[in-house]
Amino acid sequence: MTFLKTILLFLLLVALPVSFTHAAPQKWHAGLLAKNSQLSPNEAATRVQKKLGGRILAIETIQRKKKTFYRIKILTGKGVVRVIMVNANTGRFRVR
């Protein structure tokens, strides 16, 4: 009986680390893809429009210090033209 327990313990110890090594790279790759993804100009404009309302007038792509931004002009419901800068990597935006 102790021989059987020893064999089962050995198999458990050998098989357990193998299952963990296969799971780790999948999580790492998924995080890498999400981290390197970027918003498209249309996705950025849609997010701004949903948050602020109004009508999109223009979208311009700007490169600054190896970062991509979108300059979006929007006409608000009150008739005011606003310029919004959207970071393509994070999705955060600032109203000017």
N, C-alpha and C positions, 0 to 999 in steps of 0.2 A: 504494500500500500504506500509506503513512504517513497518507493522508487517511482510510482505513478505520479505522486504529488510533485516530486522533483522534476520529472519530465514536463508536467503541466506548467510549473513555475518557470522553467527554462523557456518553454515556448511562448509563454506570456511575456516574459522579459525581452525576448528576441523580436516578437511581432509588434509590441507596443511602440517602440521608438520608430519603427518603419512607418506606421500609420501617421505619426506626428510629422515626420519629415515630408510626407506627400502633401499634407494640408498647408504647411507654411508657405511654399512658393506661390500657391494660388492666391492667397490673401495679399501677398506682396505685389503681385502683378496687377491685381484689381485696384489696389491703392495707387500704383504707379500710373495706370491709365487715367484714373479719375483726376489725379493731380496734374497731369499734363494736358488735360482737355481744355478747350477754349470755347467760349460762346461765339456763335456766328453773329454777324451784324444784324440779321433779322431776328435772332433770338434775343439779343440785347434790346432791340427796339420794342419787341413784344413785351418784355418784362417792364420796361419803362412806361409803355402805354398802359399796361394793366395797373401799375402803381399810381401813375399821375393822371391818366385819362388824356383826352385831347387827340390831335392828329399829327402823325409823323410827317415832317416836311423834308428832312434830309438826314442821311447817315454818312459819316466820313470816318475812315480808318486812319488812326494816327499811331506812329511808332515813337516811343520815348524811352531812352535808356533800356533798350531790348525788351520793352513791355508794349503790349498792344492795347490801345484804347479806342473806343468808338465815341465820336462826337455826334450827338443826336439832337437835331432841332425839332422841337415839338410846339404845336400851336394849342394852347390851353382853351378850355371852354369859354374863358373870359376874353379871348382874343389876344392874349399875351404870348409872344414867342419866347420860349425858354431853351437854353442850351444845356444839355446833360452830358457829362463825361462818364462813360462806363468802362470799367476795367474788364477786359476780355477774359482774363484768367480767373478772377474772383467773382465777377458779376456785380460787384458793388458799384454804386454810382453816386455822383455828386451833381446837384443842381446849381447852375451858375446864375 
